Amino acid sequence: MASIVAGTPWMRIRTIRKLELAPPQILRQSCVYCFVNKERRFSVSASLSTRSNKVDGQVRVRFAPSPTGNLHVGGARTALFNYLFARSKGGKFVLRIEDTDLERSTRESEEAMLQDLSWLGLDWDEGPGVGGDYGPYRQSERNSMYKQYADKLVESGHVYRCFCSNEELEKMKEIAKLKQLPPVYTGKWATATVAEVQDELAKGTPYTYRFRVPKEGRLKINDLIRGEVSWNLDTLGDFVIMRSNGQPVYNFCVTVDDATMAISHVIRAEEHLPNTLRQALIYKALGFSMPNFAHVSLILAPDRSKLSKRHGATSVGQFREMGYLPQAMVNYLALLGWGDGTENEFFSLKQLVEKFSIERVNKSGAVFDSTKLRWMNGQHLRALPSEELTKLIGERWKSSGILNESEGPFIDEALQLLKDGIDLVTDSDKVLSNLLSYPLHATLTSPEGKSVVEDKLSEVAASLLAAYDGGELVGALEEGPAGWQKWVKNFGKSLKRKGKSLFMPLRVLLTGKLHGPDMGASIVLLHKAGTHGVITPQAGFVTLNERFNMLRQIDWEALNRNEPLLESTTSLSN
């Protein structure tokens, strides 16, 4: 077992009324801390020690998820802030699995969480799969330690056995509600005699271990993010640290774990702030020095409610499956409540380590903007080295069944043409499929396409068909972009058209669309796709030859009269 870290006491206690303790021999016999005719009243002030828990001066932080589901983006950000703080201080990042919820905790969930953390690049120095000097790193494997410290608290009188039934506890809550008082435990067994305790033990009555809370006073801490935070002790009541089935309660486990693992800084979500009161009392009772606390704000949905599944994807695994890059997720999560004080928004993990400081973490809630995350992912995607990006997208196109190969000249040229429209890896399917498609019928009959049709589109179509049938256009495309540019210039002169009046009709006739990437590069690439056999049969690719066959069948007069186009044209375009 790891040794308990010693340090400067964190709490100064001023006794308002002298406490009288039961004789030591009674404590040893009954393990009950008996107050004789006196109430428990303390004035408590807790502040951060300048000498925090450290091992040889080393900062030690932990991320302690419960394996009861997927890794939420809020949890991932907490892990990231812990990681960045540890790395920026040359400290240790510890991963601890809090699996005391035996009914809901699963190894499958644990493995998924470990996988997500590894995917994000947040490697831990101690924990599952790594080991360390302060293990075990799963709470379910530390029960003997919790029992040891619980017994220590019983012996010292800070904890007593409570034999109240569930019915009695519910009745206490009802009475407190009627009196408009906090639903705290009334302390029925706090002053029980040795005989009363022994009688219940002899009968085999189930019991819990309750922590004896001072009845008066305040607890104050200096949170590294929130500043001074304080609580009144009279709102708490004696709380359970061990259940009747022998299972330790969360706050007790966390305190023992953080202390015995020499955690110097506890950086966690603000929803854990109320737990600090119970944990601080346990720290003091066991003689542990108090770590520094930093409570990070919650991640909010656009409506400023707590981010949940009803707002869409919320887990790291979901975003990974959607095609997000780990470096983009890390960059975006870091900016949810933190900034380096500049306008810069793009950071690698290494740069975040260099720039991060807990002082710049904002205490107000941060809104999760999925649109900005997508945009940021696109920036990171396009910033990848050319070879890495080509490999990533090429493999995607092949695995999704659009292409027969994952590398080669076609992939290189297609990616160069289409990458500005790709924010997620999965977007690449749509942009390539869009390039290969030919929705001519829908475009010609759309309101936006009407003006193009009315600009003597039929005349341009006739000249274009002649150029294709005569081999001029195909010859130009064989020469690549330079051949296309030369051909289109001459084609415009022959029609006495230039600029938009030339390129918009050509775009509609050749691509079947009103908008898209560079037209010349698109047509050259489509020509190559039709001759190199790189496109799979199921990709929905309409070759140039098929496009010109569709053009031949259009009844332009009917189109100008807003009549339906030929059925054959419709079926071909579909």
Secondary structure as GFF3:
##gff-version 3
##sequence-region A 1 574
A	DSSP	beta_strand	11	15	.	.	.	ID=ss1
A	DSSP	alpha_helix	24	30	.	.	.	ID=ss2
A	DSSP	beta_strand	42	46	.	.	.	ID=ss3
A	DSSP	beta_strand	60	63	.	.	.	ID=ss4
A	DSSP	alpha_helix	73	88	.	.	.	ID=ss5
A	DSSP	beta_strand	92	95	.	.	.	ID=ss6
A	DSSP	alpha_helix	107	120	.	.	.	ID=ss7
A	DSSP	three_ten_helix	139	141	.	.	.	ID=ss8
A	DSSP	alpha_helix	143	156	.	.	.	ID=ss9
A	DSSP	beta_strand	159	162	.	.	.	ID=ss10
A	DSSP	alpha_helix	166	178	.	.	.	ID=ss11
A	DSSP	alpha_helix	194	203	.	.	.	ID=ss12
A	DSSP	beta_strand	208	211	.	.	.	ID=ss13
A	DSSP	beta_strand	218	223	.	.	.	ID=ss14
A	DSSP	beta_strand	227	232	.	.	.	ID=ss15
A	DSSP	three_ten_helix	233	235	.	.	.	ID=ss16
A	DSSP	beta_strand	239	242	.	.	.	ID=ss17
A	DSSP	alpha_helix	250	260	.	.	.	ID=ss18
A	DSSP	beta_strand	265	269	.	.	.	ID=ss19
A	DSSP	three_ten_helix	270	272	.	.	.	ID=ss20
A	DSSP	alpha_helix	275	286	.	.	.	ID=ss21
A	DSSP	beta_strand	292	296	.	.	.	ID=ss22
A	DSSP	beta_strand	299	300	.	.	.	ID=ss23
A	DSSP	three_ten_helix	309	311	.	.	.	ID=ss24
A	DSSP	alpha_helix	316	321	.	.	.	ID=ss25
A	DSSP	alpha_helix	326	334	.	.	.	ID=ss26
A	DSSP	alpha_helix	349	355	.	.	.	ID=ss27
A	DSSP	three_ten_helix	358	360	.	.	.	ID=ss28
A	DSSP	beta_strand	366	367	.	.	.	ID=ss29
A	DSSP	alpha_helix	370	382	.	.	.	ID=ss30
A	DSSP	alpha_helix	386	399	.	.	.	ID=ss31
A	DSSP	alpha_helix	409	418	.	.	.	ID=ss32
A	DSSP	three_ten_helix	419	421	.	.	.	ID=ss33
A	DSSP	alpha_helix	427	436	.	.	.	ID=ss34
A	DSSP	alpha_helix	440	444	.	.	.	ID=ss35
A	DSSP	alpha_helix	447	454	.	.	.	ID=ss36
A	DSSP	alpha_helix	457	469	.	.	.	ID=ss37
A	DSSP	alpha_helix	472	478	.	.	.	ID=ss38
A	DSSP	alpha_helix	481	495	.	.	.	ID=ss39
A	DSSP	alpha_helix	500	511	.	.	.	ID=ss40
A	DSSP	alpha_helix	519	532	.	.	.	ID=ss41
A	DSSP	three_ten_helix	537	539	.	.	.	ID=ss42
A	DSSP	alpha_helix	544	552	.	.	.	ID=ss43
A	DSSP	alpha_helix	556	560	.	.	.	ID=ss44
A	DSSP	alpha_helix	567	573	.	.	.	ID=ss45
###
